[in-house]
Amino acid sequence: MTDHHTYKKVELVGSSVNSIEEAINNALAEANKTIKNLEWFEVTETRGHIENGKAAHFQVTLKVGFRIASS
């Protein structure tokens, strides 16, 4: 066991027709299928699509950090 950890960050874009929170969780759920040791995220951009004067689709850009397994 080491006394430090090393992390890597990747950028993801999640989407949802329901909410920003769901867009975040959709991105994290997909990343979790192939990336091990996910530990944190930060939202860097939020945007959406407008239909008939209402928010109809949400997109959220995230930076997701994961710990490199051997660190």
N, C-alpha and C positions, 0 to 999 in steps of 0.2 A: 504494500500500500504506500502511495506517495503522499507527501505533505502539500501537494498542490493539484490543481485540475487545469486542464487545457480545454478550451471550448472552440467551436466553429459556429459561424452564423450563416444562415441561408435566408434568402428572401422569398416570400410566398405571397400570392394574392388569393384570398378567399372571397367567395361570393354567396349571396343569399337573396331571395325575394322577400324575406321576412324581416331581417334586422342586421345591424352591424355585429351584434354579439354572435348571432348564428353564422355570419360570414367568417368571423374569427374561429369559431369552433369547427366549422367545416374545413378550413385550411389546416388546423391542428390535427384533426382526425385523419385527414389524408396523409399528412407528413408522418404521423405516428405509425402508419402502415409500413414505412420503409426506413425511417430514421430512428435509431435507438438513442436513449438517454436525453430526450427532450427535456429541457429544464426551465426555459423562460421565453417570453416573446415581448416585442415592443411594436406598437402600431405606428407606422411611419406615414401612411396616407389613408384617407377615407374619401370615397367618392361614390356617386350613384347615378342612376338613370331616372329620368323624370318622364312620367306618362300622365296625361290629363291633369297636370298641375300637382301631382303627388309623387313621392319617392316610390319607385316601382322595383328597384333592384339596387343592392348595396355591394360595393367592392371595397375590401380592406387589404392594404399592403402591410405585411408583417415582416419583421426580422425575427427569426427563431434561432435560439441558441441551444446547442446540444453539447454535452460533454463527450470528449473523445474517450473511448472505452478504456484505453490503457493508461490514462492519466489519473 
